[in-house]
Amino acid sequence: MTELNWQKSTYSEEASSCVYLATTPTGTILLRESDEPEAVLSTGPRQLSTLIAVLRKSGRPAHS
């Protein structure tokens, strides 16, 4: 099994809940939150890009 390289979001503050992201060898993107690291969401690059675009368009800060 390949070891994942989890990276902390740049929007996560030091003392707050952090969001982590990892990419699998097949290109799947995995997301988890530091309070519940066993709960992992999976998505693809296109879907994640769409989500980020919608959040930006809504005017809501991505880090709230």
PDB file with SEQRES, HELIX, SHEET and CRYST1 records, atoms N, CA, C and O in Angstrom:
SEQRES   1 A   64  MET THR GLU LEU ASN TRP GLN LYS SER THR TYR SER GLU          
SEQRES   2 A   64  GLU ALA SER SER CYS VAL TYR LEU ALA THR THR PRO THR          
SEQRES   3 A   64  GLY THR ILE LEU LEU ARG GLU SER ASP GLU PRO GLU ALA          
SEQRES   4 A   64  VAL LEU SER THR GLY PRO ARG GLN LEU SER THR LEU ILE          
SEQRES   5 A   64  ALA VAL LEU ARG LYS SER GLY ARG PRO ALA HIS SER              
HELIX    1 AA1 PRO A   45  SER A   58  1                                  14    
SHEET    1 AA1 3 VAL A  19  THR A  23  0                                        
SHEET    2 AA1 3 ILE A  29  GLU A  33 -1                                        
SHEET    3 AA1 3 GLU A  36  THR A  43 -1                                        
CRYST1    1.000    1.000    1.000  90.00  90.00  90.00 P 1           1          
ATOM      1  N   MET A   1       0.834  -1.184   0.000  1.00  0.00           N  
ATOM      2  CA  MET A   1       0.000   0.000   0.000  1.00  0.00           C  
ATOM      3  C   MET A   1       0.877   1.245   0.000  1.00  0.00           C  
ATOM      4  O   MET A   1       1.833   1.334   0.770  1.00  0.00           O  
ATOM      5  N   THR A   2       0.554   2.199  -0.857  1.00  0.00           N  
ATOM      6  CA  THR A   2       1.323   3.429  -0.968  1.00  0.00           C  
ATOM      7  C   THR A   2       1.049   4.352   0.214  1.00  0.00           C  
ATOM      8  O   THR A   2      -0.105   4.552   0.593  1.00  0.00           O  
ATOM      9  N   GLU A   3       2.100   4.910   0.793  1.00  0.00           N  
ATOM     10  CA  GLU A   3       1.944   5.873   1.877  1.00  0.00           C  
ATOM     11  C   GLU A   3       1.542   7.213   1.276  1.00  0.00           C  
ATOM     12  O   GLU A   3       2.144   7.671   0.304  1.00  0.00           O  
ATOM     13  N   LEU A   4       0.524   7.838   1.854  1.00  0.00           N  
ATOM     14  CA  LEU A   4       0.029   9.117   1.347  1.00  0.00           C  
ATOM     15  C   LEU A   4       0.801  10.271   1.957  1.00  0.00           C  
ATOM     16  O   LEU A   4       1.205  10.215   3.118  1.00  0.00           O  
ATOM     17  N   ASN A   5       1.002  11.308   1.178  1.00  0.00           N  
ATOM     18  CA  ASN A   5       1.665  12.522   1.634  1.00  0.00           C  
ATOM     19  C   ASN A   5       0.583  13.574   1.896  1.00  0.00           C  
ATOM     20  O   ASN A   5       0.195  14.310   0.988  1.00  0.00           O  
ATOM     21  N   TRP A   6       0.103  13.640   3.131  1.00  0.00           N  
ATOM     22  CA  TRP A   6      -0.945  14.588   3.498  1.00  0.00           C  
ATOM     23  C   TRP A   6      -0.348  15.982   3.645  1.00  0.00           C  
ATOM     24  O   TRP A   6       0.678  16.162   4.301  1.00  0.00           O  
ATOM     25  N   GLN A   7      -0.998  16.967   3.029  1.00  0.00           N  
ATOM     26  CA  GLN A   7      -0.545  18.359   3.110  1.00  0.00           C  
ATOM     27  C   GLN A   7      -1.636  19.200   3.753  1.00  0.00           C  
ATOM     28  O   GLN A   7      -2.812  19.062   3.418  1.00  0.00           O  
ATOM     29  N   LYS A   8      -1.244  20.069   4.674  1.00  0.00           N  
ATOM     30  CA  LYS A   8      -2.203  20.934   5.358  1.00  0.00           C  
ATOM     31  C   LYS A   8      -2.576  22.107   4.470  1.00  0.00           C  
ATOM     32  O   LYS A   8      -1.722  22.697   3.808  1.00  0.00           O  
ATOM     33  N   SER A   9      -3.854  22.437   4.462  1.00  0.00           N  
ATOM     34  CA  SER A   9      -4.330  23.590   3.706  1.00  0.00           C  
ATOM     35  C   SER A   9      -3.665  24.860   4.212  1.00  0.00           C  
ATOM     36  O   SER A   9      -3.453  25.025   5.413  1.00  0.00           O  
ATOM     37  N   THR A  10      -3.336  25.755   3.290  1.00  0.00           N  
ATOM     38  CA  THR A  10      -2.736  27.031   3.682  1.00  0.00           C  
ATOM     39  C   THR A  10      -3.738  27.926   4.391  1.00  0.00           C  
ATOM     40  O   THR A  10      -3.340  28.899   5.032  1.00  0.00           O  
ATOM     41  N   TYR A  11      -5.033  27.624   4.294  1.00  0.00           N  
ATOM     42  CA  TYR A  11      -6.066  28.393   4.986  1.00  0.00           C  
ATOM     43  C   TYR A  11      -6.251  27.941   6.425  1.00  0.00           C  
ATOM     44  O   TYR A  11      -6.935  28.616   7.194  1.00  0.00           O  
ATOM     45  N   SER A  12      -5.658  26.819   6.808  1.00  0.00           N  
ATOM     46  CA  SER A  12      -5.792  26.315   8.171  1.00  0.00           C  
ATOM     47  C   SER A  12      -4.831  27.060   9.089  1.00  0.00           C  
ATOM     48  O   SER A  12      -3.639  27.172   8.805  1.00  0.00           O  
ATOM     49  N   GLU A  13      -5.368  27.563  10.189  1.00  0.00           N  
ATOM     50  CA  GLU A  13      -4.533  28.259  11.160  1.00  0.00           C  
ATOM     51  C   GLU A  13      -3.885  27.240  12.089  1.00  0.00           C  
ATOM     52  O   GLU A  13      -4.336  26.098  12.174  1.00  0.00           O  
ATOM     53  N   GLU A  14      -2.847  27.645  12.774  1.00  0.00           N  
ATOM     54  CA  GLU A  14      -2.089  26.731  13.634  1.00  0.00           C  
ATOM     55  C   GLU A  14      -2.940  26.115  14.744  1.00  0.00           C  
ATOM     56  O   GLU A  14      -2.844  24.912  14.987  1.00  0.00           O  
ATOM     57  N   ALA A  15      -3.766  26.906  15.419  1.00  0.00           N  
ATOM     58  CA  ALA A  15      -4.496  26.403  16.577  1.00  0.00           C  
ATOM     59  C   ALA A  15      -5.924  25.965  16.256  1.00  0.00           C  
ATOM     60  O   ALA A  15      -6.686  25.643  17.168  1.00  0.00           O  
ATOM     61  N   SER A  16      -6.291  25.948  14.997  1.00  0.00           N  
ATOM     62  CA  SER A  16      -7.663  25.588  14.652  1.00  0.00           C  
ATOM     63  C   SER A  16      -7.722  24.223  13.982  1.00  0.00           C  
ATOM     64  O   SER A  16      -6.701  23.574  13.753  1.00  0.00           O  
ATOM     65  N   SER A  17      -8.931  23.814  13.680  1.00  0.00           N  
ATOM     66  CA  SER A  17      -9.109  22.575  12.934  1.00  0.00           C  
ATOM     67  C   SER A  17      -8.467  22.727  11.567  1.00  0.00           C  
ATOM     68  O   SER A  17      -8.632  23.755  10.909  1.00  0.00           O  
ATOM     69  N   CYS A  18      -7.749  21.727  11.145  1.00  0.00           N  
ATOM     70  CA  CYS A  18      -7.015  21.802   9.883  1.00  0.00           C  
ATOM     71  C   CYS A  18      -7.610  20.850   8.854  1.00  0.00           C  
ATOM     72  O   CYS A  18      -8.103  19.773   9.188  1.00  0.00           O  
ATOM     73  N   VAL A  19      -7.553  21.269   7.612  1.00  0.00           N  
ATOM     74  CA  VAL A  19      -7.972  20.430   6.499  1.00  0.00           C  
ATOM     75  C   VAL A  19      -6.706  19.932   5.807  1.00  0.00           C  
ATOM     76  O   VAL A  19      -5.794  20.709   5.528  1.00  0.00           O  
ATOM     77  N   TYR A  20      -6.661  18.634   5.534  1.00  0.00           N  
ATOM     78  CA  TYR A  20      -5.512  18.024   4.868  1.00  0.00           C  
ATOM     79  C   TYR A  20      -5.939  17.436   3.532  1.00  0.00           C  
ATOM     80  O   TYR A  20      -7.079  17.002   3.373  1.00  0.00           O  
ATOM     81  N   LEU A  21      -5.032  17.423   2.588  1.00  0.00           N  
ATOM     82  CA  LEU A  21      -5.282  16.931   1.242  1.00  0.00           C  
ATOM     83  C   LEU A  21      -4.149  15.996   0.838  1.00  0.00           C  
ATOM     84  O   LEU A  21      -2.985  16.243   1.150  1.00  0.00           O  
ATOM     85  N   ALA A  22      -4.502  14.926   0.143  1.00  0.00           N  
ATOM     86  CA  ALA A  22      -3.500  14.001  -0.401  1.00  0.00           C  
ATOM     87  C   ALA A  22      -3.978  13.529  -1.768  1.00  0.00           C  
ATOM     88  O   ALA A  22      -5.179  13.499  -2.037  1.00  0.00           O  
ATOM     89  N   THR A  23      -3.047  13.165  -2.616  1.00  0.00           N  
ATOM     90  CA  THR A  23      -3.371  12.636  -3.935  1.00  0.00           C  
ATOM     91  C   THR A  23      -2.852  11.206  -4.028  1.00  0.00           C  
ATOM     92  O   THR A  23      -1.716  10.922  -3.650  1.00  0.00           O  
ATOM     93  N   THR A  24      -3.697  10.310  -4.534  1.00  0.00           N  
ATOM     94  CA  THR A  24      -3.296   8.916  -4.697  1.00  0.00           C  
ATOM     95  C   THR A  24      -2.553   8.762  -6.026  1.00  0.00           C  
ATOM     96  O   THR A  24      -2.616   9.654  -6.871  1.00  0.00           O  
ATOM     97  N   PRO A  25      -1.858   7.653  -6.220  1.00  0.00           N  
ATOM     98  CA  PRO A  25      -1.164   7.415  -7.494  1.00  0.00           C  
ATOM     99  C   PRO A  25      -2.102   7.407  -8.709  1.00  0.00           C  
ATOM    100  O   PRO A  25      -1.662   7.655  -9.831  1.00  0.00           O  
ATOM    101  N   THR A  26      -3.387   7.125  -8.488  1.00  0.00           N  
ATOM    102  CA  THR A  26      -4.342   7.112  -9.605  1.00  0.00           C  
ATOM    103  C   THR A  26      -4.949   8.488  -9.874  1.00  0.00           C  
ATOM    104  O   THR A  26      -5.733   8.637 -10.811  1.00  0.00           O  
ATOM    105  N   GLY A  27      -4.602   9.499  -9.067  1.00  0.00           N  
ATOM    106  CA  GLY A  27      -5.094  10.859  -9.274  1.00  0.00           C  
ATOM    107  C   GLY A  27      -6.296  11.242  -8.431  1.00  0.00           C  
ATOM    108  O   GLY A  27      -6.772  12.374  -8.515  1.00  0.00           O  
ATOM    109  N   THR A  28      -6.793  10.319  -7.620  1.00  0.00           N  
ATOM    110  CA  THR A  28      -7.902  10.643  -6.719  1.00  0.00           C  
ATOM    111  C   THR A  28      -7.398  11.595  -5.645  1.00  0.00           C  
ATOM    112  O   THR A  28      -6.293  11.436  -5.127  1.00  0.00           O  
ATOM    113  N   ILE A  29      -8.217  12.585  -5.316  1.00  0.00           N  
ATOM    114  CA  ILE A  29      -7.866  13.553  -4.270  1.00  0.00           C  
ATOM    115  C   ILE A  29      -8.615  13.164  -3.003  1.00  0.00           C  
ATOM    116  O   ILE A  29      -9.826  12.944  -3.028  1.00  0.00           O  
ATOM    117  N   LEU A  30      -7.888  13.084  -1.904  1.00  0.00           N  
ATOM    118  CA  LEU A  30      -8.461  12.730  -0.610  1.00  0.00           C  
ATOM    119  C   LEU A  30      -8.407  13.943   0.310  1.00  0.00           C  
ATOM    120  O   LEU A  30      -7.418  14.676   0.332  1.00  0.00           O  
ATOM    121  N   LEU A  31      -9.474  14.144   1.065  1.00  0.00           N  
ATOM    122  CA  LEU A  31      -9.564  15.255   2.009  1.00  0.00           C  
ATOM    123  C   LEU A  31      -9.922  14.704   3.383  1.00  0.00           C  
ATOM    124  O   LEU A  31     -10.726  13.779   3.495  1.00  0.00           O  
ATOM    125  N   ARG A  32      -9.325  15.271   4.423  1.00  0.00           N  
ATOM    126  CA  ARG A  32      -9.681  14.896   5.786  1.00  0.00           C  
ATOM    127  C   ARG A  32      -9.518  16.112   6.690  1.00  0.00           C  
ATOM    128  O   ARG A  32      -8.840  17.079   6.342  1.00  0.00           O  
ATOM    129  N   GLU A  33     -10.146  16.045   7.843  1.00  0.00           N  
ATOM    130  CA  GLU A  33     -10.108  17.130   8.807  1.00  0.00           C  
ATOM    131  C   GLU A  33      -9.373  16.631  10.041  1.00  0.00           C  
ATOM    132  O   GLU A  33      -9.519  15.467  10.414  1.00  0.00           O  
ATOM    133  N   SER A  34      -8.595  17.478  10.675  1.00  0.00           N  
ATOM    134  CA  SER A  34      -7.728  17.028  11.763  1.00  0.00           C  
ATOM    135  C   SER A  34      -8.496  16.477  12.963  1.00  0.00           C  
ATOM    136  O   SER A  34      -7.979  15.613  13.671  1.00  0.00           O  
ATOM    137  N   ASP A  35      -9.726  16.960  13.211  1.00  0.00           N  
ATOM    138  CA  ASP A  35     -10.490  16.459  14.354  1.00  0.00           C  
ATOM    139  C   ASP A  35     -10.986  15.031  14.148  1.00  0.00           C  
ATOM    140  O   ASP A  35     -11.197  14.309  15.122  1.00  0.00           O  
ATOM    141  N   GLU A  36     -11.174  14.614  12.903  1.00  0.00           N  
ATOM    142  CA  GLU A  36     -11.636  13.264  12.587  1.00  0.00           C  
ATOM    143  C   GLU A  36     -10.834  12.708  11.408  1.00  0.00           C  
ATOM    144  O   GLU A  36     -11.381  12.544  10.317  1.00  0.00           O  
ATOM    145  N   PRO A  37      -9.550  12.416  11.610  1.00  0.00           N  
ATOM    146  CA  PRO A  37      -8.693  11.983  10.498  1.00  0.00           C  
ATOM    147  C   PRO A  37      -9.097  10.654   9.869  1.00  0.00           C  
ATOM    148  O   PRO A  37      -8.678  10.345   8.753  1.00  0.00           O  
ATOM    149  N   GLU A  38      -9.911   9.861  10.578  1.00  0.00           N  
ATOM    150  CA  GLU A  38     -10.342   8.585  10.001  1.00  0.00           C  
ATOM    151  C   GLU A  38     -11.464   8.770   8.969  1.00  0.00           C  
ATOM    152  O   GLU A  38     -11.734   7.864   8.180  1.00  0.00           O  
ATOM    153  N   ALA A  39     -12.115   9.934   8.973  1.00  0.00           N  
ATOM    154  CA  ALA A  39     -13.171  10.239   7.996  1.00  0.00           C  
ATOM    155  C   ALA A  39     -12.517  10.920   6.792  1.00  0.00           C  
ATOM    156  O   ALA A  39     -12.095  12.074   6.873  1.00  0.00           O  
ATOM    157  N   VAL A  40     -12.440  10.199   5.685  1.00  0.00           N  
ATOM    158  CA  VAL A  40     -11.748  10.697   4.492  1.00  0.00           C  
ATOM    159  C   VAL A  40     -12.740  10.795   3.335  1.00  0.00           C  
ATOM    160  O   VAL A  40     -13.451   9.838   3.029  1.00  0.00           O  
ATOM    161  N   LEU A  41     -12.777  11.958   2.701  1.00  0.00           N  
ATOM    162  CA  LEU A  41     -13.599  12.163   1.504  1.00  0.00           C  
ATOM    163  C   LEU A  41     -12.721  11.994   0.279  1.00  0.00           C  
ATOM    164  O   LEU A  41     -11.553  12.382   0.294  1.00  0.00           O  
ATOM    165  N   SER A  42     -13.267  11.420  -0.777  1.00  0.00           N  
ATOM    166  CA  SER A  42     -12.498  11.280  -2.018  1.00  0.00           C  
ATOM    167  C   SER A  42     -13.227  12.001  -3.142  1.00  0.00           C  
ATOM    168  O   SER A  42     -14.456  12.029  -3.188  1.00  0.00           O  
ATOM    169  N   THR A  43     -12.453  12.581  -4.041  1.00  0.00           N  
ATOM    170  CA  THR A  43     -12.993  13.312  -5.178  1.00  0.00           C  
ATOM    171  C   THR A  43     -11.963  13.305  -6.302  1.00  0.00           C  
ATOM    172  O   THR A  43     -10.863  12.772  -6.152  1.00  0.00           O  
ATOM    173  N   GLY A  44     -12.325  13.887  -7.397  1.00  0.00           N  
ATOM    174  CA  GLY A  44     -11.405  14.015  -8.527  1.00  0.00           C  
ATOM    175  C   GLY A  44     -11.001  15.466  -8.720  1.00  0.00           C  
ATOM    176  O   GLY A  44     -11.642  16.364  -8.175  1.00  0.00           O  
ATOM    177  N   PRO A  45      -9.955  15.705  -9.483  1.00  0.00           N  
ATOM    178  CA  PRO A  45      -9.480  17.072  -9.707  1.00  0.00           C  
ATOM    179  C   PRO A  45     -10.555  17.988 -10.310  1.00  0.00           C  
ATOM    180  O   PRO A  45     -10.684  19.144  -9.907  1.00  0.00           O  
ATOM    181  N   ARG A  46     -11.319  17.471 -11.271  1.00  0.00           N  
ATOM    182  CA  ARG A  46     -12.347  18.291 -11.920  1.00  0.00           C  
ATOM    183  C   ARG A  46     -13.438  18.683 -10.927  1.00  0.00           C  
ATOM    184  O   ARG A  46     -13.866  19.836 -10.903  1.00  0.00           O  
ATOM    185  N   GLN A  47     -13.885  17.744 -10.115  1.00  0.00           N  
ATOM    186  CA  GLN A  47     -14.929  18.009  -9.144  1.00  0.00           C  
ATOM    187  C   GLN A  47     -14.463  19.001  -8.078  1.00  0.00           C  
ATOM    188  O   GLN A  47     -15.213  19.900  -7.697  1.00  0.00           O  
ATOM    189  N   LEU A  48     -13.240  18.842  -7.602  1.00  0.00           N  
ATOM    190  CA  LEU A  48     -12.701  19.760  -6.598  1.00  0.00           C  
ATOM    191  C   LEU A  48     -12.542  21.159  -7.186  1.00  0.00           C  
ATOM    192  O   LEU A  48     -12.826  22.151  -6.516  1.00  0.00           O  
ATOM    193  N   SER A  49     -12.098  21.239  -8.410  1.00  0.00           N  
ATOM    194  CA  SER A  49     -11.951  22.527  -9.082  1.00  0.00           C  
ATOM    195  C   SER A  49     -13.302  23.227  -9.210  1.00  0.00           C  
ATOM    196  O   SER A  49     -13.403  24.436  -8.999  1.00  0.00           O  
ATOM    197  N   THR A  50     -14.333  22.467  -9.552  1.00  0.00           N  
ATOM    198  CA  THR A  50     -15.683  23.031  -9.661  1.00  0.00           C  
ATOM    199  C   THR A  50     -16.165  23.551  -8.317  1.00  0.00           C  
ATOM    200  O   THR A  50     -16.722  24.646  -8.244  1.00  0.00           O  
ATOM    201  N   LEU A  51     -15.960  22.787  -7.259  1.00  0.00           N  
ATOM    202  CA  LEU A  51     -16.361  23.213  -5.920  1.00  0.00           C  
ATOM    203  C   LEU A  51     -15.670  24.512  -5.534  1.00  0.00           C  
ATOM    204  O   LEU A  51     -16.320  25.430  -5.034  1.00  0.00           O  
ATOM    205  N   ILE A  52     -14.376  24.605  -5.756  1.00  0.00           N  
ATOM    206  CA  ILE A  52     -13.622  25.815  -5.410  1.00  0.00           C  
ATOM    207  C   ILE A  52     -14.130  27.005  -6.220  1.00  0.00           C  
ATOM    208  O   ILE A  52     -14.273  28.102  -5.679  1.00  0.00           O  
ATOM    209  N   ALA A  53     -14.403  26.805  -7.502  1.00  0.00           N  
ATOM    210  CA  ALA A  53     -14.913  27.881  -8.354  1.00  0.00           C  
ATOM    211  C   ALA A  53     -16.264  28.389  -7.857  1.00  0.00           C  
ATOM    212  O   ALA A  53     -16.503  29.597  -7.835  1.00  0.00           O  
ATOM    213  N   VAL A  54     -17.148  27.474  -7.459  1.00  0.00           N  
ATOM    214  CA  VAL A  54     -18.466  27.863  -6.947  1.00  0.00           C  
ATOM    215  C   VAL A  54     -18.321  28.646  -5.641  1.00  0.00           C  
ATOM    216  O   VAL A  54     -18.999  29.654  -5.444  1.00  0.00           O  
ATOM    217  N   LEU A  55     -17.444  28.188  -4.756  1.00  0.00           N  
ATOM    218  CA  LEU A  55     -17.226  28.902  -3.495  1.00  0.00           C  
ATOM    219  C   LEU A  55     -16.675  30.303  -3.744  1.00  0.00           C  
ATOM    220  O   LEU A  55     -17.097  31.265  -3.101  1.00  0.00           O  
ATOM    221  N   ARG A  56     -15.749  30.415  -4.660  1.00  0.00           N  
ATOM    222  CA  ARG A  56     -15.188  31.741  -4.986  1.00  0.00           C  
ATOM    223  C   ARG A  56     -16.252  32.658  -5.576  1.00  0.00           C  
ATOM    224  O   ARG A  56     -16.311  33.841  -5.242  1.00  0.00           O  
ATOM    225  N   LYS A  57     -17.086  32.117  -6.448  1.00  0.00           N  
ATOM    226  CA  LYS A  57     -18.122  32.904  -7.108  1.00  0.00           C  
ATOM    227  C   LYS A  57     -19.183  33.365  -6.118  1.00  0.00           C  
ATOM    228  O   LYS A  57     -19.764  34.437  -6.287  1.00  0.00           O  
ATOM    229  N   SER A  58     -19.439  32.569  -5.094  1.00  0.00           N  
ATOM    230  CA  SER A  58     -20.460  32.902  -4.102  1.00  0.00           C  
ATOM    231  C   SER A  58     -20.034  34.070  -3.218  1.00  0.00           C  
ATOM    232  O   SER A  58     -20.860  34.659  -2.521  1.00  0.00           O  
ATOM    233  N   GLY A  59     -18.752  34.401  -3.247  1.00  0.00           N  
ATOM    234  CA  GLY A  59     -18.258  35.494  -2.417  1.00  0.00           C  
ATOM    235  C   GLY A  59     -17.939  35.092  -0.994  1.00  0.00           C  
ATOM    236  O   GLY A  59     -17.521  35.921  -0.185  1.00  0.00           O  
ATOM    237  N   ARG A  60     -18.136  33.827  -0.687  1.00  0.00           N  
ATOM    238  CA  ARG A  60     -17.817  33.355   0.654  1.00  0.00           C  
ATOM    239  C   ARG A  60     -16.329  33.016   0.717  1.00  0.00           C  
ATOM    240  O   ARG A  60     -15.789  32.382  -0.190  1.00  0.00           O  
ATOM    241  N   PRO A  61     -15.678  33.440   1.786  1.00  0.00           N  
ATOM    242  CA  PRO A  61     -14.265  33.065   1.930  1.00  0.00           C  
ATOM    243  C   PRO A  61     -14.119  31.559   2.004  1.00  0.00           C  
ATOM    244  O   PRO A  61     -14.908  30.890   2.672  1.00  0.00           O  
ATOM    245  N   ALA A  62     -13.140  31.028   1.339  1.00  0.00           N  
ATOM    246  CA  ALA A  62     -12.916  29.581   1.314  1.00  0.00           C  
ATOM    247  C   ALA A  62     -12.512  29.046   2.671  1.00  0.00           C  
ATOM    248  O   ALA A  62     -12.661  27.851   2.923  1.00  0.00           O  
ATOM    249  N   HIS A  63     -12.005  29.890   3.553  1.00  0.00           N  
ATOM    250  CA  HIS A  63     -11.521  29.432   4.856  1.00  0.00           C  
ATOM    251  C   HIS A  63     -12.534  29.589   5.981  1.00  0.00           C  
ATOM    252  O   HIS A  63     -12.176  29.374   7.140  1.00  0.00           O  
ATOM    253  N   SER A  64     -13.773  29.952   5.697  1.00  0.00           N  
ATOM    254  CA  SER A  64     -14.745  30.103   6.792  1.00  0.00           C  
ATOM    255  C   SER A  64     -15.549  28.842   6.988  1.00  0.00           C  
ATOM    256  O   SER A  64     -16.411  28.790   7.865  1.00  0.00           O  
TER     257      SER A  64                                                      
END                                                                             
